[in-house]
Amino acid sequence: MSPILLIEQILNGLQFGVMLFLMAAGLTLIFGVMGLINLAHGSLYMIGAFAAAAVAGWSGSFLLALAAALAAAAAAGVLVEILVIRRLYRRDHLDQVLATFALILIFSEGTRWLFGSFPLYLDVPEALSGPVTLPGGIRYPLYRLVIIAIGLAVAAGLFWLIARTRIGIRIRAGENDREMIAALGVDISRLYTLVFALGAALAGLAGALVGALQSVQVGMGEPVLILALVVIVIGGIGSIRGALVGALLVGLTDKLGGFLLPLLFRGFMEPAAATSAGAALASMLIYILMAGVLIFRPTGLFGAGT
C-alpha cells in the first residue's frame, strides 16, 4: 500500500467530511433551536447547486455562482419557514415529517420544470483547477483543498457566531427555553426565520461547492441528507462541535473504508471479488459507526447543545 495513496484518501475524507458538515450544521441548528425535523434540507442543497450552475453558465463567474447559491437557498429557506414551517412548530414530529417530505416533491418537480430533466454542469474555476504539490511530493487537486479550507473557515465562523455574539446568545437561549426569551422581548419568529435562513444558506453553499465535482441534477440532495442525519446522530443533536467531529468521522470512514477494505480482502480472495466485497462492506461502515456510537453514547458524542 502506497503512503501517498493513503494520504490522498485521508484528504478526500476530509473534503467529504467538511461538505457533510455544511449540511449537518444547518440541520442541527434548525432541529436544536426549533425542534423541527426538516426532511426538505436536501432540497435546499439542490437549489444551491442549480442556482450556482445557472449563474455560472450565464456569467462565467464562480464567485457570482457561490453568491447566487447562498442567496437562492437562503431565500427559499425564508419562504419555506414563513409559509409552511411556521405552522408546524407546535405539531408533532409526524406532521413535520409529512409536510417536509411534501416539500421535497414540490422542490423536485419545480426544479425539473425550471431546468429540465437533464443534469447541469458547473466547471471548477480556472484559478483553482489542476493539482498542487504538497510536502512529500503528493499532488492533490487544489479545488478540493479549497473546499476543506472553506468548510473549516465556516466552522470557525459558526463557533464564533454561537459563542461570542448577541445573536448567538439568543440562539442558545432559544434552544434551552424559547418561552423565557420570548417573555424577555426577543422576537422568536424573527429568530427562527434567521436560523432557518442560515441553515438553508449553508446547505446551498455545500451544493454549489460540490456541484463543480459532480453533475447537478434533480434529487441530488436526498442521499446527502441521509448522511447529514447520520452525522447529527453521531455528533449529538444541536451541537455544532458534534456536527464537525461527526462529519469528519463519517467522511474519513467512508473514504478510508472504501480504500483499505478491498486491499484487506485481496489477501484471501480473488481481486474482483475482493473489490466487490470491500465496496459492499465499506458502504455499511458509516452505519456501523453510528450504531457503535449509539450503543455507548445514546445522545451522541457531544450530546445536546452548541
BAPATOR-577883 format. One record per residue (C-alpha): x, y, z; residue in one letter; residue number from 1. Coordinates in steps of 0.001 Angstrom, whole numbers, plus 500000, padded with zeros to 6 digits. Layout:
N
<u X, v Y, w Z, vexdo a, milum NUM>
...
This chain:
306
<u 500000, v 500000, w 500000, vexdo m, milum 1>
<u 501413, v 503351, w 498954, vexdo s, milum 2>
<u 501576, v 506011, w 501708, vexdo p, milum 3>
<u 500834, v 508655, w 499086, vexdo i, milum 4>
<u 497562, v 506946, w 498135, vexdo l, milum 5>
<u 496649, v 506658, w 501819, vexdo l, milum 6>
<u 497243, v 510375, w 502400, vexdo i, milum 7>
<u 495201, v 511204, w 499307, vexdo e, milum 8>
<u 492288, v 509180, w 500690, vexdo q, milum 9>
<u 492600, v 510949, w 504040, vexdo i, milum 10>
<u 492373, v 514283, w 502224, vexdo l, milum 11>
<u 489380, v 513001, w 500240, vexdo n, milum 12>
<u 487775, v 512026, w 503534, vexdo g, milum 13>
<u 488389, v 515493, w 504973, vexdo l, milum 14>
<u 486890, v 517121, w 501872, vexdo q, milum 15>
<u 483838, v 514874, w 502030, vexdo f, milum 16>
<u 483564, v 515490, w 505752, vexdo g, milum 17>
<u 483554, v 519278, w 505575, vexdo v, milum 18>
<u 480903, v 519140, w 502850, vexdo m, milum 19>
<u 478753, v 516998, w 505152, vexdo l, milum 20>
<u 479427, v 519482, w 507957, vexdo f, milum 21>
<u 477980, v 522332, w 505897, vexdo l, milum 22>
<u 474818, v 520272, w 505511, vexdo m, milum 23>
<u 474690, v 518947, w 509064, vexdo a, milum 24>
<u 475473, v 522271, w 510762, vexdo a, milum 25>
<u 472384, v 523955, w 509367, vexdo g, milum 26>
<u 470255, v 520897, w 510015, vexdo l, milum 27>
<u 471368, v 520552, w 513628, vexdo t, milum 28>
<u 470825, v 524273, w 514258, vexdo l, milum 29>
<u 467280, v 524019, w 512921, vexdo i, milum 30>
<u 466495, v 520929, w 514960, vexdo f, milum 31>
<u 468270, v 522133, w 518090, vexdo g, milum 32>
<u 466659, v 525566, w 518178, vexdo v, milum 33>
<u 463255, v 524829, w 516655, vexdo m, milum 34>
<u 462815, v 521143, w 517456, vexdo g, milum 35>
<u 461884, v 520676, w 513797, vexdo l, milum 36>
<u 462599, v 517630, w 511617, vexdo i, milum 37>
<u 463260, v 519143, w 508183, vexdo n, milum 38>
<u 463482, v 516459, w 505511, vexdo l, milum 39>
<u 463495, v 519187, w 502839, vexdo a, milum 40>
<u 467001, v 520316, w 503840, vexdo h, milum 41>
<u 468445, v 518264, w 500973, vexdo g, milum 42>
<u 466255, v 520220, w 498554, vexdo s, milum 43>
<u 467946, v 523442, w 499702, vexdo l, milum 44>
<u 471291, v 521803, w 498881, vexdo y, milum 45>
<u 469918, v 521047, w 495404, vexdo m, milum 46>
<u 468640, v 524615, w 494976, vexdo i, milum 47>
<u 472095, v 525985, w 495780, vexdo g, milum 48>
<u 473711, v 523682, w 493230, vexdo a, milum 49>
<u 471242, v 524581, w 490469, vexdo f, milum 50>
<u 471470, v 528309, w 491210, vexdo a, milum 51>
<u 475272, v 528149, w 491075, vexdo a, milum 52>
<u 475296, v 526167, w 487812, vexdo a, milum 53>
<u 472777, v 528508, w 486163, vexdo a, milum 54>
<u 474547, v 531721, w 487202, vexdo v, milum 55>
<u 477996, v 530335, w 486330, vexdo a, milum 56>
<u 476730, v 529383, w 482877, vexdo g, milum 57>
<u 475272, v 532847, w 482377, vexdo w, milum 58>
<u 478077, v 534971, w 483841, vexdo s, milum 59>
<u 481148, v 532758, w 483732, vexdo g, milum 60>
<u 481978, v 533832, w 487313, vexdo s, milum 61>
<u 482345, v 531211, w 490017, vexdo f, milum 62>
<u 482182, v 533830, w 492779, vexdo l, milum 63>
<u 478861, v 535089, w 491448, vexdo l, milum 64>
<u 477714, v 531474, w 491310, vexdo a, milum 65>
<u 478551, v 530971, w 495002, vexdo l, milum 66>
<u 476779, v 534215, w 495928, vexdo a, milum 67>
<u 473732, v 533122, w 493916, vexdo a, milum 68>
<u 473706, v 529741, w 495657, vexdo a, milum 69>
<u 473773, v 531364, w 499096, vexdo l, milum 70>
<u 471085, v 533882, w 498167, vexdo a, milum 71>
<u 468783, v 531387, w 496438, vexdo a, milum 72>
<u 468969, v 528804, w 499202, vexdo a, milum 73>
<u 468522, v 531402, w 501953, vexdo a, milum 74>
<u 465559, v 532985, w 500124, vexdo a, milum 75>
<u 463965, v 529564, w 499619, vexdo a, milum 76>
<u 464540, v 528831, w 503289, vexdo g, milum 77>
<u 462868, v 532068, w 504380, vexdo v, milum 78>
<u 459843, v 531418, w 502158, vexdo l, milum 79>
<u 459510, v 527845, w 503387, vexdo v, milum 80>
<u 459803, v 528898, w 507028, vexdo e, milum 81>
<u 457228, v 531680, w 506740, vexdo i, milum 82>
<u 454710, v 529859, w 504542, vexdo l, milum 83>
<u 454974, v 526277, w 505814, vexdo v, milum 84>
<u 457324, v 525601, w 508709, vexdo i, milum 85>
<u 455918, v 528287, w 510986, vexdo r, milum 86>
<u 452678, v 526317, w 511169, vexdo r, milum 87>
<u 454450, v 523141, w 512287, vexdo l, milum 88>
<u 456353, v 524182, w 515414, vexdo y, milum 89>
<u 453618, v 523069, w 517784, vexdo r, milum 90>
<u 452681, v 519981, w 515761, vexdo r, milum 91>
<u 454130, v 516557, w 516442, vexdo d, milum 92>
<u 457110, v 515181, w 514528, vexdo h, milum 93>
<u 454971, v 513019, w 512242, vexdo l, milum 94>
<u 453243, v 516119, w 510864, vexdo d, milum 95>
<u 456646, v 517759, w 510360, vexdo q, milum 96>
<u 457974, v 514713, w 508501, vexdo v, milum 97>
<u 454934, v 514533, w 506229, vexdo l, milum 98>
<u 454956, v 518277, w 505459, vexdo a, milum 99>
<u 458667, v 518488, w 504730, vexdo t, milum 100>
<u 458515, v 515305, w 502639, vexdo f, milum 101>
<u 455836, v 517021, w 500560, vexdo a, milum 102>
<u 458235, v 519949, w 500150, vexdo l, milum 103>
<u 460823, v 517542, w 498691, vexdo i, milum 104>
<u 458355, v 516568, w 495975, vexdo l, milum 105>
<u 457402, v 520191, w 495306, vexdo i, milum 106>
<u 461029, v 521331, w 495032, vexdo f, milum 107>
<u 461994, v 518368, w 492851, vexdo s, milum 108>
<u 459181, v 518894, w 490368, vexdo e, milum 109>
<u 459633, v 522674, w 490415, vexdo g, milum 110>
<u 463354, v 522324, w 489675, vexdo t, milum 111>
<u 462624, v 519853, w 486884, vexdo r, milum 112>
<u 460084, v 522306, w 485430, vexdo w, milum 113>
<u 462570, v 525211, w 485520, vexdo l, milum 114>
<u 465751, v 523441, w 484389, vexdo f, milum 115>
<u 464538, v 520275, w 482699, vexdo g, milum 116>
<u 465411, v 516667, w 483455, vexdo s, milum 117>
<u 468954, v 516754, w 482103, vexdo f, milum 118>
<u 471826, v 517470, w 484514, vexdo p, milum 119>
<u 473725, v 520752, w 484524, vexdo l, milum 120>
<u 477476, v 521074, w 484906, vexdo y, milum 121>
<u 479458, v 523583, w 486938, vexdo l, milum 122>
<u 483115, v 523890, w 485982, vexdo d, milum 123>
<u 485893, v 524282, w 488517, vexdo v, milum 124>
<u 487213, v 527865, w 488176, vexdo p, milum 125>
<u 490396, v 528085, w 486164, vexdo e, milum 126>
<u 492335, v 529623, w 489047, vexdo a, milum 127>
<u 491540, v 526586, w 491218, vexdo l, milum 128>
<u 491887, v 523865, w 488598, vexdo s, milum 129>
<u 494748, v 521428, w 488488, vexdo g, milum 130>
<u 496797, v 519865, w 491279, vexdo p, milum 131>
<u 499221, v 521358, w 493750, vexdo v, milum 132>
<u 502275, v 519657, w 495192, vexdo t, milum 133>
<u 502107, v 519078, w 498941, vexdo l, milum 134>
<u 505005, v 518149, w 501240, vexdo p, milum 135>
<u 506244, v 514686, w 500442, vexdo g, milum 136>
<u 505643, v 515094, w 496741, vexdo g, milum 137>
<u 501889, v 514482, w 496985, vexdo i, milum 138>
<u 499916, v 516019, w 494125, vexdo r, milum 139>
<u 496352, v 516831, w 495104, vexdo y, milum 140>
<u 493588, v 518865, w 493414, vexdo p, milum 141>
<u 493684, v 522476, w 494533, vexdo l, milum 142>
<u 489899, v 522816, w 494400, vexdo y, milum 143>
<u 489394, v 520028, w 496940, vexdo r, milum 144>
<u 491869, v 521716, w 499280, vexdo l, milum 145>
<u 489898, v 524956, w 498899, vexdo v, milum 146>
<u 486703, v 523114, w 499874, vexdo i, milum 147>
<u 488435, v 521845, w 503016, vexdo i, milum 148>
<u 489610, v 525378, w 503838, vexdo a, milum 149>
<u 486156, v 526876, w 503252, vexdo i, milum 150>
<u 484495, v 524230, w 505430, vexdo g, milum 151>
<u 486920, v 524791, w 508304, vexdo l, milum 152>
<u 486535, v 528568, w 507967, vexdo a, milum 153>
<u 482738, v 528235, w 508107, vexdo v, milum 154>
<u 483075, v 526010, w 511186, vexdo a, milum 155>
<u 485245, v 528636, w 512911, vexdo a, milum 156>
<u 482754, v 531347, w 511939, vexdo g, milum 157>
<u 479831, v 529363, w 513345, vexdo l, milum 158>
<u 481658, v 528713, w 516621, vexdo f, milum 159>
<u 482336, v 532450, w 516902, vexdo w, milum 160>
<u 478737, v 533336, w 515999, vexdo l, milum 161>
<u 477243, v 530967, w 518564, vexdo i, milum 162>
<u 479708, v 531657, w 521388, vexdo a, milum 163>
<u 480644, v 535327, w 521010, vexdo r, milum 164>
<u 477768, v 537300, w 519532, vexdo t, milum 165>
<u 474436, v 538576, w 520792, vexdo r, milum 166>
<u 472541, v 536632, w 518152, vexdo i, milum 167>
<u 474429, v 533513, w 519226, vexdo g, milum 168>
<u 473314, v 534064, w 522812, vexdo i, milum 169>
<u 469728, v 534305, w 521608, vexdo r, milum 170>
<u 470097, v 531133, w 519548, vexdo i, milum 171>
<u 471440, v 529219, w 522544, vexdo r, milum 172>
<u 468756, v 530660, w 524783, vexdo a, milum 173>
<u 466073, v 529779, w 522236, vexdo g, milum 174>
<u 467311, v 526218, w 522227, vexdo e, milum 175>
<u 467128, v 525927, w 526014, vexdo n, milum 176>
<u 463999, v 527965, w 526874, vexdo d, milum 177>
<u 462171, v 529618, w 523994, vexdo r, milum 178>
<u 459259, v 530753, w 526184, vexdo e, milum 179>
<u 461579, v 532663, w 528500, vexdo m, milum 180>
<u 463395, v 534589, w 525776, vexdo i, milum 181>
<u 460054, v 535396, w 524162, vexdo a, milum 182>
<u 458923, v 536777, w 527528, vexdo a, milum 183>
<u 462096, v 538891, w 527644, vexdo l, milum 184>
<u 461090, v 540653, w 524430, vexdo g, milum 185>
<u 463013, v 538660, w 521800, vexdo v, milum 186>
<u 461063, v 538283, w 518551, vexdo d, milum 187>
<u 461084, v 534487, w 518443, vexdo i, milum 188>
<u 459528, v 534352, w 514960, vexdo s, milum 189>
<u 462283, v 536540, w 513526, vexdo r, milum 190>
<u 464918, v 534451, w 515314, vexdo l, milum 191>
<u 463517, v 531248, w 513866, vexdo y, milum 192>
<u 463446, v 532735, w 510372, vexdo t, milum 193>
<u 467073, v 533844, w 510743, vexdo l, milum 194>
<u 468207, v 530417, w 511934, vexdo v, milum 195>
<u 466333, v 528680, w 509116, vexdo f, milum 196>
<u 467823, v 531048, w 506526, vexdo a, milum 197>
<u 471328, v 530457, w 507921, vexdo l, milum 198>
<u 470890, v 526685, w 507773, vexdo g, milum 199>
<u 469492, v 526910, w 504243, vexdo a, milum 200>
<u 472399, v 529106, w 503090, vexdo a, milum 201>
<u 474933, v 526590, w 504430, vexdo l, milum 202>
<u 473170, v 523788, w 502553, vexdo a, milum 203>
<u 473157, v 525894, w 499380, vexdo g, milum 204>
<u 476874, v 526604, w 499776, vexdo l, milum 205>
<u 477583, v 522873, w 500097, vexdo a, milum 206>
<u 475562, v 522181, w 496951, vexdo g, milum 207>
<u 477410, v 524856, w 494974, vexdo a, milum 208>
<u 480848, v 523652, w 496059, vexdo l, milum 209>
<u 480122, v 520006, w 495303, vexdo v, milum 210>
<u 478361, v 520909, w 492050, vexdo g, milum 211>
<u 481769, v 521509, w 490479, vexdo a, milum 212>
<u 482797, v 517927, w 491311, vexdo l, milum 213>
<u 479719, v 516126, w 490013, vexdo q, milum 214>
<u 476701, v 516725, w 487819, vexdo s, milum 215>
<u 473913, v 518931, w 489153, vexdo v, milum 216>
<u 470642, v 517051, w 488917, vexdo q, milum 217>
<u 467209, v 516738, w 490463, vexdo v, milum 218>
<u 467209, v 514625, w 493620, vexdo g, milum 219>
<u 470910, v 515070, w 494352, vexdo m, milum 220>
<u 470224, v 516332, w 497869, vexdo g, milum 221>
<u 468445, v 513324, w 499358, vexdo e, milum 222>
<u 471469, v 510955, w 499628, vexdo p, milum 223>
<u 473476, v 513767, w 501226, vexdo v, milum 224>
<u 470614, v 514481, w 503637, vexdo l, milum 225>
<u 470699, v 510874, w 504855, vexdo i, milum 226>
<u 474423, v 511155, w 505575, vexdo l, milum 227>
<u 473887, v 514513, w 507293, vexdo a, milum 228>
<u 471315, v 512890, w 509582, vexdo l, milum 229>
<u 473866, v 510177, w 510392, vexdo v, milum 230>
<u 476382, v 512916, w 511216, vexdo v, milum 231>
<u 473921, v 514591, w 513602, vexdo i, milum 232>
<u 473140, v 511326, w 515362, vexdo v, milum 233>
<u 476857, v 510601, w 515814, vexdo i, milum 234>
<u 477814, v 514108, w 516908, vexdo g, milum 235>
<u 474775, v 514897, w 519042, vexdo g, milum 236>
<u 471633, v 516783, w 518141, vexdo i, milum 237>
<u 472019, v 520551, w 518451, vexdo g, milum 238>
<u 475813, v 520520, w 518739, vexdo s, milum 239>
<u 477893, v 522400, w 516160, vexdo i, milum 240>
<u 481059, v 520837, w 517564, vexdo r, milum 241>
<u 479403, v 517426, w 517308, vexdo g, milum 242>
<u 478387, v 518134, w 513708, vexdo a, milum 243>
<u 482008, v 518925, w 512795, vexdo l, milum 244>
<u 483515, v 515913, w 514558, vexdo v, milum 245>
<u 480779, v 513600, w 513303, vexdo g, milum 246>
<u 481133, v 514838, w 509727, vexdo a, milum 247>
<u 484889, v 514309, w 509723, vexdo l, milum 248>
<u 484462, v 510825, w 511209, vexdo l, milum 249>
<u 481898, v 509905, w 508565, vexdo v, milum 250>
<u 483998, v 511346, w 505737, vexdo g, milum 251>
<u 487170, v 509547, w 506810, vexdo l, milum 252>
<u 485310, v 506288, w 507496, vexdo t, milum 253>
<u 483727, v 506348, w 504049, vexdo d, milum 254>
<u 486880, v 507092, w 502058, vexdo k, milum 255>
<u 489364, v 505044, w 504079, vexdo l, milum 256>
<u 486969, v 502107, w 504278, vexdo g, milum 257>
<u 486476, v 502123, w 500524, vexdo g, milum 258>
<u 490249, v 502211, w 500053, vexdo f, milum 259>
<u 491500, v 499802, w 502743, vexdo l, milum 260>
<u 488873, v 497057, w 502828, vexdo l, milum 261>
<u 489385, v 495857, w 499212, vexdo p, milum 262>
<u 493125, v 495717, w 499914, vexdo l, milum 263>
<u 492476, v 493691, w 503064, vexdo l, milum 264>
<u 490216, v 491200, w 501286, vexdo f, milum 265>
<u 492721, v 490647, w 498491, vexdo r, milum 266>
<u 494813, v 488659, w 500930, vexdo g, milum 267>
<u 492362, v 485743, w 500751, vexdo f, milum 268>
<u 490034, v 486469, w 497799, vexdo m, milum 269>
<u 490247, v 486990, w 494068, vexdo e, milum 270>
<u 490863, v 490691, w 493174, vexdo p, milum 271>
<u 487445, v 491173, w 491575, vexdo a, milum 272>
<u 485610, v 489510, w 494465, vexdo a, milum 273>
<u 487725, v 491414, w 496997, vexdo a, milum 274>
<u 486881, v 494720, w 495358, vexdo t, milum 275>
<u 483169, v 493900, w 495326, vexdo s, milum 276>
<u 483094, v 492656, w 498925, vexdo a, milum 277>
<u 485206, v 495542, w 500165, vexdo g, milum 278>
<u 482992, v 498121, w 498469, vexdo a, milum 279>
<u 479856, v 496494, w 499907, vexdo a, milum 280>
<u 481228, v 496466, w 503444, vexdo l, milum 281>
<u 482627, v 499988, w 503090, vexdo a, milum 282>
<u 479136, v 501300, w 502301, vexdo s, milum 283>
<u 477972, v 499817, w 505621, vexdo m, milum 284>
<u 480800, v 501181, w 507760, vexdo l, milum 285>
<u 479174, v 504581, w 508310, vexdo i, milum 286>
<u 476055, v 502976, w 509765, vexdo y, milum 287>
<u 478129, v 500544, w 511820, vexdo i, milum 288>
<u 479973, v 503574, w 513210, vexdo l, milum 289>
<u 476648, v 505242, w 514055, vexdo m, milum 290>
<u 475383, v 502107, w 515789, vexdo a, milum 291>
<u 478593, v 501814, w 517785, vexdo g, milum 292>
<u 478369, v 505409, w 518967, vexdo v, milum 293>
<u 474714, v 504996, w 519969, vexdo l, milum 294>
<u 475470, v 501884, w 521996, vexdo i, milum 295>
<u 477951, v 503723, w 524211, vexdo f, milum 296>
<u 476632, v 507315, w 523883, vexdo r, milum 297>
<u 472903, v 507307, w 523071, vexdo p, milum 298>
<u 472839, v 511137, w 522901, vexdo t, milum 299>
<u 475801, v 511283, w 520522, vexdo g, milum 300>
<u 479419, v 512193, w 521137, vexdo l, milum 301>
<u 478661, v 515680, w 522433, vexdo f, milum 302>
<u 475030, v 515374, w 523467, vexdo g, milum 303>
<u 472689, v 518330, w 523045, vexdo a, milum 304>
<u 473735, v 521959, w 522961, vexdo g, milum 305>
<u 476032, v 524003, w 520803, vexdo t, milum 306>
